[in-house]
Amino acid sequence: MEKLYNNILLPDNFADAPNDASHVPYLENPPSVIDVTVGRQLFVDDFLIDRTDLTPEYHKAIKYEGNPVLKAETPWEIAHSPVACPKSGGVFYDEKEKLWKMWYEAGWLGQMAYAVSADGIHWERPDLDLEPGTNKILTFEGFTLDKMQGDLAYLRPDSTTVWIDDDGPAEQRYKLFLRNPGGDYPGIVAVSADGIHFRDFRYTTSVYDRSTMFYNPFRKKWVYSIRAGWKDRSRDYRECDDYLAGADWKREEAHHWMACDELDLPDPYIRMKPQLYNVDCVGYESIMLGMFQIMHGPENNFCEERGVPKITELQPMYSRDGYHFSRPSREAIINASMMKGTWDRGYVQSVGGVCVIHGDELWIYYAGFGGDETHAGEPWFTNGIYRNGATGLAKLRRDGFVSMNGSGTLTTRPLTCTGKETLHINAEGMVRAEILAEDGTVLAASEPFTGNSTNAMLQLNGFDVRTLNDTVFRIRFTVDGKLYAFGFADGKGAFGGARAAGAVQ
């Protein structure tokens, strides 16, 4: 049994059964007291809520009007099939270097490349020493279109993840997972000090294509998100403490984790049973935030005959223990346009790192494919189904996945915290907070906040928030508008939560 940062007790055998998004253990049996020390507290589920007459609203990200922010332009991106997008790759804001960084696939099943940006919008391809005159990394010889799997030197990407790891040693700050094209083959892992020159290449246990990895900062675990077939397209789960040492596991050590369920309905136009295509995750504030890439179809052969991309979209999912995820809304947060001539007609995919915190917004990067009907019927590696892949950006209010709306109240479950000095909210409209003792006695009442802010400090009329530390209390919010989140900050105004793929101040 492992006690987590929020007081959830995670059993040793937590991964013995697949995740059921409709029956999440910590939602059905929450801790008697929830620790809210770590991060801003989001109302993405009922975990924090004891009672309320407010109604949840599930928000979509807004696509950037200048999309795509990166598209195939260089000869190595255009060759065979034009592609320049992470799949899943990685998009991070490096807080140490104050620089945006992207690792992406250059040319369909071509090579890995690296781009940087000063603002997250305009991307540059640096001239790297691995192949002078290009921004390629992981260069290799012997490229042939029909070669699916070679040795550790054949670093041809089908699915990849690159992760900035600031919890580990500097010489291993960047972690790489790469999966060659093809069927049931080993993946490849490596590490790097600079994100360009990778070393210590080694095989993982065999996994199917479109497998990825991510890091759980709350439990300090590396997780392999493995494509499986136990329920159509589905996912297996494998975690480890040491990234390189944990790359070699026995098949039975990977647990059946996640798949579509009966609440995932077919697209009314495609009418194919949905399947889970991929899962990327990241720690954000007090939760693990995931992107559930749902595939609506059609199947590859149908799309190849027509040269159009299959339809996949991104649904958000949320976890407070890192394994069990809820999906309270089955609507896509970023959808495929499904319109001929658009750059993201289909095959919408998440990126490694999922999102970057950018002031009052979350910047969510994603891949999309336009397809090319003039290449219908060609072999799958040059077919229009996989042509014209590019990278786009969508924006969401910070903490803005779900808001609790209306005119009414929301009372939390019993809470505790440590080392906090001020109470903050993310809200639109009017919000007032009362601090309640365990017996319901009102300890403090705030001045009403009126306005629109992602980080409004509530004035508690002389009440010292420090007296709440290491005690048990509740908060009763009175709302006329929208309440997205609350959080307790320390003396420096920090909430102490996970920072997703970096935070731009």
ABEGO torsion letter per residue (X at the ends): XBBBAAGBBBBAAAAABBBBAABBAAAABBBABBBAABEBBBBABAAABABBABBBBBBBBBBBAAOBABBBABAAAABGBBBBBBOAEBBBBBAAAGBBBBBBBBEBGBBBBBBBBAAGABBBBBBBAABBGBABBGBBBGBBAABABBBAABBBBABBBBBBBAABBAAAABBBBBBBBEBBBBBBBBBBAAGABBBGBBBBBBBBBGBBBBBBAAAGBBBBBBBBAABEBBBBBBBBABAAAAABBBAAABBBABBBBAABBBBAAAGBBBBBABBBBBBBEABBBBBBBBBAOBBAAAAAAAGBBBBBBBBBBBBAAGABBBBABABBABBBAGBBGBABABGBBBBBGGBBBBEABBBBBBBBBAEBAAABGBBAAABAAABGBBBBBBBBBBGAABBBBEBEBBBBBBBBBBGBABBBBBBBEBBBBBBBBAAGBBABBBBBBBEBBABBBBBAGGBBAAAABGBBBBBBBBBBEBBABBBBBBAAGBAGBBAEAEBBX
